[in-house]
Amino acid sequence: MTTHRLLYLSAHQMVAYRYLSGRLTSEATFPNTDNGYREFNDYLVRNGSSVFSMLVNVSEEGYQVDTIPFLRGGDRQAVIARKLDQLFFGAGLKAAFSLGTEKEQRKNEKILFAALTNDGLLSPWLDIFVAQDAALAGVYSLPQLVPPLLRKLSLNSDACLVLTVQDHSIRQSYIAKGELHFSRLAQIHHSSIGDLARNLATEAPKLQQYLASQRLVTRHQPLTAYIVAHRNALKAIEEACTASSTIRYSFVDIEECAKRTGLKTTPASSHSEELFLNLLATRPPRVQFAGDEPRHGFHVRLIRKTFQGIGAVALLACLLVAGKTAFDTYSIAQETTALRADAALAQQRYAQIVRSFPPTPGNDAGLRTAIERYGQMEQKSRSPDDLFHEISRALQVTPAADIESIEWKLVAADKPAAQPRTSPEAMGGEIAVVRGVIRYGDRANARQVLATFDMFVQALRDNPELQIEVIQRPFDIESAKVLKGGDTRIEDDSPRPFSVSITRKLPA
């Protein structure tokens, strides 16, 4: 787990704190000397895996409120950079804070331009971060944390002054509409409660007059001055501070502030360094003063943690997939075992049923031969469908013919030699004997009946695969007798029977 360490830099020294779950532990103090720089270098080496945030509270700072055209993206950054160079030429630590937009005439953005102008104080410490490539999250100014403090305490921040006590100094900040507009540091030379009360009582009117001279407030604009102090000093401070038409005082107990902001280390005096350090750890401002070079180690750490997070997510996904695959494999193995058990049980039941069968006569070879012959017989078996189709076609030509019966059979070609080879039985194939009648009315004569019969026989003979033999004609006539209409007139209207044999040779 990454440890968060906080650094508090004043005009005289650097104090290092270890932060853990709302508790601050002072670890070391480094004076602004060469020996202090060496000790701080060793401190960074010992705690190279920590992330550091630096809170600066010095008097060498500048604030300027100005407006820029409403821009976005690179154009806005270019205008802000040019403005910072104009206002704080040569300063290494500069930042810009948006105060919202103005809509009176045209849409402009209001910006607070700020800088920490004492590079000689800050550079040695930042150079050590560069040399050790330590993870510096950012450099912040203490006044940046005053608006979050007011929000935590639910105090009105439309137009107010906030006075806090730090190491031998009083920090005075002007807040308007919840945003920092100006701040300055006043040194105090005596630490007694009475001297502190008198200094607080005189500094608030001085700041109000300065803001009026800079036209940040009107001369008669009423302001609320919030004074944060320990309960032991609040009575003396209240007696020293007299309200006026422009300043109204409100006193805040620093212990209550610590409780409301989540600081578990109770302040023992009116000094508020730990109060602001806790805010820095829990709610760091979005804007900081350090450039990219001192923060290189922090950027590398962020990239490393990003890739580690991606790797952890990928590993988790792989573990989930592996777990699902293992579960599926286990389920399939269980199903396979169950299926094998069912198959073994079915095999046992089959064996029991087979053993209950009566013994089969003959051997396996005889059964195999019988099955093969049965298959051959099945292949040679025919149906009368094709022959019946031909008879149906002939009947469509002669509708007067009416079929009474059809005898169909299959005859093999290997008949005894004593039988003539010209007979249908000797030729082999399928044979159908068709018996029927010719139905005409009472005016029909024999010639018409015979013509209809001959048309039926000819329709069958149109198929060259069929051999037709007439067994019985509708009329028995002698070959030497001439058929005449008057001689063979049908005396009654009874149907005239006929029979025909149709033979079709089976394909080889």
Beta strands, then each sheet from edge to edge (+ up, - down):
strand 1: 4-9
strand 2: 13-20
strand 3: 23-31
strand 4: 51-56
strand 5: 61-69
strand 6: 93-102
strand 7: 108-116
strand 8: 135-141
strand 9: 159-166
strand 10: 169-176
strand 11: 179-187
strand 12: 223-229
strand 13: 247-253
strand 14: 401-411
strand 15: 429-438
strand 16: 466-472
strand 17: 496-504
sheet 1: 3+ 2- 1+ 4+ 8+
sheet 2: 5+ 7- 6+
sheet 3: 11+ 10- 9+ 12+ 13+
sheet 4: 14+ 15- 17+ 16-
end
